[in-house]
Structures are given as structure tokens and as C-alpha cells.
């Protein structure tokens, strides 16, 4: 029996797996592709005297791969042996999906297209003329529905027929590009790949193909012609980005063919009606900003009540423990060090969970993908590509996964610029610092607005910095971005609750271990040396009574703090931060924040709150001790200076070049200092 080996390809979410599951009598084998952990599915079944073997390749948007899965697909299509390509296309996303189909067609292999989800398309009044599609492209196609098991037998009849006739695609680009393709083909000698495919990929600056052919003896003769052809195309299109030129060519080709073969759906779907508003070229961005504003309003207003009760609960717990324990250093460390510090950090857990809930809801409903679509145009103006939106928005949660998410950006320049500005997106760990300072210095009626301004201000600043980096250090345009808009879905309550529980568990674990240890260290450094001062005051306190005794104890504790190891560290830094109106307490809190941002709040709780976990008490003490200018300076520094040690370590792991590691370590702190200095100076000028 003759075996037909078929490479099954398509963009993500087009229903390839569903198609495989719908084939009756099929045998499924699951393993991994050689050398990687990417899952490999193979399906075998018999039709009309042939044994058909389908290899399900990972979903990919382009043959310019970004992810490990996309690389697997490209390497298989280029290097492996197979007889035919079966390309699955979403009938509801014809133009977008066919852009990838034309890239696959360039391989010049026998090819069949399955217009999947045709049931949805036809119910809405749409039709696709597959016979006309064949006449225009020489690619056999079939309307199918893997979900309803419709058209599959006819599809595999066309697969067998294509195999028998050895039909190859007939796709042509504009006259100027076709002319240059022919010029390159003439220079290519003996090569196992199709000459047209090699020519197109070299014109598109495909690094993988370049590596294959640059060792060939004829490449020396080819290179001048290749450079001249690139120059001609760039001049003709007035664009230096060849990938973008070919992307636009394929998009135009897709639009042209779809206009001839497809009768568009007459009935407008509810999702399309919603999309007309949410991704509207004018309204889309204001709507996204409004959604984010609502999230931050809820973060502040709804989170305030449970935060207050958590703080009061820790304060009562501290008093109860204090009454049970005998006086001494151990009691002092627990009651005045660990409990108020951990209590102050845990107090802001509701605010953080509300922020994460808002972001999760946007992701699960499908709105986050729309936001990425809306932001693509904005990001491009600032030298970033649309795909950068995902790691940037992840930065609002935590910088560590955000840096790792930047791996999806294939272009090294795009990836590095994105990673250098992720720190400007305020992570969840900075939220407690903002809440503390905003609560202390701004009226309740505008606190949510101030919080929104902080987050949006940080993001906008990051975009401006990205534009400067692109103009000065990373010249060139970002790569084009293609993204499929998922269907709208109701959020899964179980999934939301589970995710919030994981976030809570991790936050409490951090508060109970790292933050507790850090606050104990801060308490120790702020409480010693103390022997001489205690000796000086012990006689006075012993013989004092009532209010005088309380005041003497306060005076003694203040003197211990002012002469502590921590105060000495802070006073070394003080001359640098004096223009910002920051005191030594703020200096050491910010220094501690380099380990973990939550320790800024816990350090201030130890240094200001004198053993109380009360949110109200801490806010009042900070308000009375710090000038408004210092609070603004501290907020700005927290917005922009280096992230925590874990995030910095992740950056170092992702970026091996020493020069960029040094730059990344220094520039955010210099930027934060001067941004705070400018803000303080302006406040003083206009106040």
C-alpha cells in the first residue's frame, strides 16, 4: 500500500487537532519532535487504497519563527521528507490565515487547503468557491467542518488527487518582486531546495536559509545580485524592511483572492459588533485606558476596606503577643520588628488581588488580545512591535515572567528594547508602596486617579525611552505583527479563583519568609548599638512616672534609632538624596527595595510605626514626618529604579552580553534620580 506522508500546518486555533480527532478509524501516536519538548502528533488511516500519515506540526503565524514551536514547524517543512502539505485555514479569518498559506506555498510542494469552521461561516451567510480558488492558485481546497464532521472525506479525496497529479501552487507577487526573484534564481546552481523558494527567502532576509546557502561555491557570485535586488525592492517600496514588504504583498494577494472566491457573511456576529467598538481606530485606545482606569479605581476603593481590617487585626495580634511575652530583646524583635512589618505588607494583599483579577478577566474574556491589537499602532510609533505588548502588560504583574515572555520576540533588537523598558511597567510588588504614599499625601477622592496616573505615567515613560533607544542605539524598524483575535468567552470562575489563590499563597509565603527575615534584619540594624543609650536613660526612666516615663522611653528609642547602624548607612547616602528632600529612613527603605519591593513598605513600618501594625497610624506618621516633595520623589524613584534581585537575575540570564548587563544595571537608577529631581524642582517652583 502506497503511503502519503502529509505535513499538517496552520496558524494557532484553526482546528487542526479537532480535524485529527474527527478522522474515523485513525490511529494516533503522540511523542516529541527530535531534540525538543514540543509535542508531536502523528495520525495514520487508510483511504481509497492509500495509507495517509498526517504529522500535526505546531501552530505558527509565520515562517519567520518567534517561538520554539514555530521553529519546529519551519525546520520540518524545510528539512524533512514529506509528500504533501495540508494547510488548515479558519474560514472566518480568511485574509489573515492566507498570509501564512502563501509563505507555505513558496516551498513549491504539492499542497491542499482545508477551509475549516465552514459551518460557522455558512450559517452567517458566507460562501467560498473552492473551484475558483483552484483556478487562481492551482491549489485544491475543500470547505470542511471538523466540529460537525463535514467535508472531510472530500478533503482527503483531493489530497490523494493532488498527490497523484503532483500539483504545485501557482502564487505570484508584484511584477517588480517577480523580476528580482528571477534574477536571483539565475545565480542559484545545484541545491536541494526549490530555487524560487530560496530566492524569496533570501530576499526576505531569512537567516536560516542564508546559513544553508552561504557555504555554496556559487554564493560568491549570487551575493552582489542579491544585494542589488534588495536595493531595487527597497527603493520601489520606499521601505527598508524586506519582511514587512513581503508581508504587505501577501496581505494584498490574500485580499485580492478572497474578494474573488468568497461571499462574505451577511449576518454580522455579535463579536464583530463588539469588535467594531473595542478595536475602533479612534475609540479603541480611550476604551482601553477607561478599562484600566476602572481597574485602578476598584484596586484602591474596594481594596481599602479589607486592607484596613487586616492592618487592625495584625495590630491587635501584636498587642496580644506583646502582653504574653516577657520583656526583652526577643519580644522587641517580634512585636516591634516582624509583626508590624509583615502586617503592613499583608495589609495590601487585597489591592494586589483586585489588580490581578482585573488583568485576568481581560485575558480570559479575550479583551487582552484586542488591547494588543489596539496598542500595535501605538507601540510601532515608539519603536516597538505589537508582540511586545504581551511582555509589557505581563510587567504589571511581575517582571520575571515578563522578561521570559520577551523570548517570543525573534528580532534581537526588538527583544532587547522591550526588556530594557519592562522595568517601567510597575509590578504588583510596587503597588503597596504606591498605596501607602498615595493614602498619606492625596485626598481620598483622587487617590484612584493618582494611582492610575502613576501606572500610565510609568508605561508612557517606558515608551518614550523605547523610542530614544530605537533612535540612538537600535536603528531600524520593528518587525510586522500578526495576531489572531480569539473568540469572546465568559471567564471561568474556577480558573480565576485558582489563579488568585496561587497569587495569595505565593505572596503570603514571601511575606512569612523573605519579608519576615528582611524586617528582622532591619529591626536589628535599627536597634543597635543601644547599650550606652539604654544605660544613659535607664536611671531617668526608673525614677520617672506617668507621661514623663512614656516620653522618656520615646526619646530613648528615637535616640537609639538615630544612632543605629541603619541610620549610619542612611546618612552615608543622605548627601546624594538631599536634593530630593528624602531622609535617611526613605534612603534605606529604597535600598532594601532592591532585594524585593515589598521590603520598602516593611522597612518603613519598622522605622516609622514603632511596633504598631495599624495602617492609619503608619500613614499619619509618614504624613507628619515626610514633606510632600519627598513623597513624590519616592514614588518616582520606585516607578523607575532597578527591579528586585530576582528580576535582575532573570534579565542577566536572558541577555548574556556584558555591556548590556552593565547598561541595564545603571541606567534605570540614573534615570529615576534625575526624574525625581526634576519633579521636586518643579513642585518647589510652582508651589
Order of alpha helices (4+ residues) and beta strands (2+ residues): beta-alpha-beta-beta-beta-alpha-beta-alpha-beta-alpha-beta-alpha-beta-alpha-alpha-alpha-alpha-alpha-alpha-beta-alpha-alpha-alpha-alpha-alpha-alpha-alpha-alpha-alpha-alpha-alpha-alpha-alpha-alpha-alpha-alpha-alpha-alpha-alpha-alpha-alpha-alpha
